[in-house]
Amino acid sequence: MTEDDYRFMLTDSRARMLVVSEALLPKFKNLIDECPDLDHVIVTGGADHRHRNLRDLLKVAMKGLRLEARAAKRGGRAPPKPHTAATKRDDMCFWLYTSGSTGRPKAAVHTHADLKLTDDLYAGPILGIGAHDVCYSWQSCSSPMGWATR
């Protein structure tokens, strides 16, 4: 994809956060400041001193969770339970942009039911993926097959 494709997707989606690999960051460097809704850029891989690093953010988050669990234990309380958002099967889950082979990339909106159906009809019976399998997907994230996991 081109820099212009990425600019269009960030602007069209009104993305507030971009998580991008260090290898792909050069394609975004010129357009990050042009996207009015983009508040946060997180880089995976190496250090980019202008943006937050995913590894560092995860370390801080894990440290916070450990401190919270210790404080709850000292206070005789149970650690907080993970929160799951209340959603329905027809609620929007995620957008995947097409590759743009016929023009501009187009946002394909997927619902929560779409993920479940992919699992029920493809990941389990066709690929044989089970709950304890670890998968590596070579498909790009613009392909629904890149999300065929259990």
C-alpha positions in Angstrom: 0.0 0.0 0.0 1.1 3.5 -0.6 1.5 6.4 1.8 -1.6 8.0 0.2 -3.6 4.7 1.0 -2.6 4.8 4.6 -3.4 8.6 4.8 -6.8 7.9 3.4 -7.5 5.0 5.8 -6.4 7.0 8.9 -8.4 10.0 7.9 -11.5 8.0 6.7 -11.6 5.9 9.9 -10.9 9.0 12.1 -8.4 6.8 13.9 -7.3 8.1 17.3 -4.5 5.6 17.7 -2.0 4.0 15.3 0.0 0.9 16.3 2.7 0.4 13.6 5.8 -1.7 13.3 9.2 -0.1 13.2 9.7 -1.5 9.7 6.5 0.2 8.4 6.9 3.4 10.3 8.7 5.2 7.4 5.5 5.0 5.3 3.7 6.9 8.1 6.3 9.5 9.1 5.1 12.1 6.6 1.4 11.7 7.2 1.1 11.3 11.0 0.8 15.1 11.6 -1.7 15.4 8.8 -4.3 13.2 10.4 -6.4 15.4 12.6 -7.9 12.7 14.8 -4.7 10.8 15.5 -3.7 11.3 19.1 -1.4 8.4 19.8 1.3 6.6 17.8 2.7 3.4 19.3 5.6 1.7 17.6 6.4 -2.0 17.9 9.9 -3.3 17.5 12.8 -0.9 18.0 12.9 2.5 19.7 11.5 5.5 18.0 12.0 8.5 20.4 9.2 10.6 18.9 6.6 7.9 19.7 5.7 5.5 22.5 7.1 1.9 22.3 4.6 -1.0 22.7 7.1 -3.0 24.7 7.6 -0.2 27.2 3.8 0.4 27.5 3.2 -3.3 28.2 5.9 -3.3 30.9 4.2 -0.3 32.6 0.8 -1.9 32.3 2.0 -5.2 33.8 3.8 -3.5 36.6 0.6 -1.6 37.4 -1.5 -4.8 37.4 1.0 -6.5 39.8 1.0 -3.5 42.1 -2.8 -3.5 42.1 -3.0 -7.2 42.8 -0.5 -6.8 45.7 -2.5 -3.9 47.2 -5.7 -5.8 47.0 -4.1 -8.8 48.7 -2.7 -6.7 51.5 -6.1 -5.1 52.0 -7.9 -8.5 52.1 -9.7 -7.9 48.8 -9.8 -10.0 45.7 -7.9 -8.5 42.8 -10.1 -6.7 40.3 -11.7 -8.9 37.6 -11.0 -8.2 34.0 -13.7 -6.1 32.4 -15.5 -7.2 29.2 -17.5 -4.7 27.3 -21.2 -5.6 26.9 -21.7 -6.2 23.2 -24.3 -7.9 21.0 -23.7 -10.0 18.0 -24.7 -7.2 15.6 -22.4 -4.6 17.2 -19.5 -3.3 15.2 -16.3 -5.2 16.1 -13.6 -4.0 13.7 -13.0 -2.5 10.3 -10.8 -4.1 7.7 -9.7 -2.0 4.7 -9.5 -3.6 1.4 -6.3 -3.5 -0.6 -7.6 -0.8 -2.9 -7.0 -2.8 -6.0 -10.1 -1.3 -7.7 -9.5 2.3 -6.5 -9.4 3.6 -2.9 -9.3 1.1 -0.1 -12.8 0.5 1.3 -13.7 -0.1 4.9 -15.4 -3.5 5.4 -17.2 -3.4 8.8 -17.3 -6.7 10.7 -19.6 -7.4 13.6 -19.0 -9.6 16.6 -21.0 -12.3 14.9 -18.6 -12.3 12.0 -15.7 -13.4 14.2 -17.8 -16.2 15.8 -18.9 -17.4 12.4 -15.3 -17.4 11.1 -14.4 -19.5 14.1 -17.4 -21.9 13.8 -17.3 -22.4 10.1 -13.7 -22.1 9.2 -11.1 -22.0 12.0 -12.4 -25.1 13.8 -13.8 -27.5 11.1 -11.6 -26.6 8.2 -8.3 -25.6 9.8 -8.7 -27.8 12.8 -7.7 -25.0 15.2 -8.5 -25.7 18.8 -8.6 -23.6 22.0 -5.0 -24.4 23.0 -3.4 -24.0 19.6 -1.0 -21.1 18.9 -1.2 -19.8 15.4 0.9 -17.6 13.2 -1.0 -15.9 10.4 0.9 -15.0 7.2 -2.1 -13.2 5.9 -2.2 -9.5 6.1 -4.6 -7.9 8.5 -6.5 -6.5 5.5 -7.6 -10.1 4.9 -10.3 -11.7 7.0 -8.3 -15.0 6.8 -5.6 -13.2 8.9 -8.1 -13.2 11.7 -9.2 -16.9 11.5 -8.1 -17.9 15.0 -9.8 -19.5 18.0 
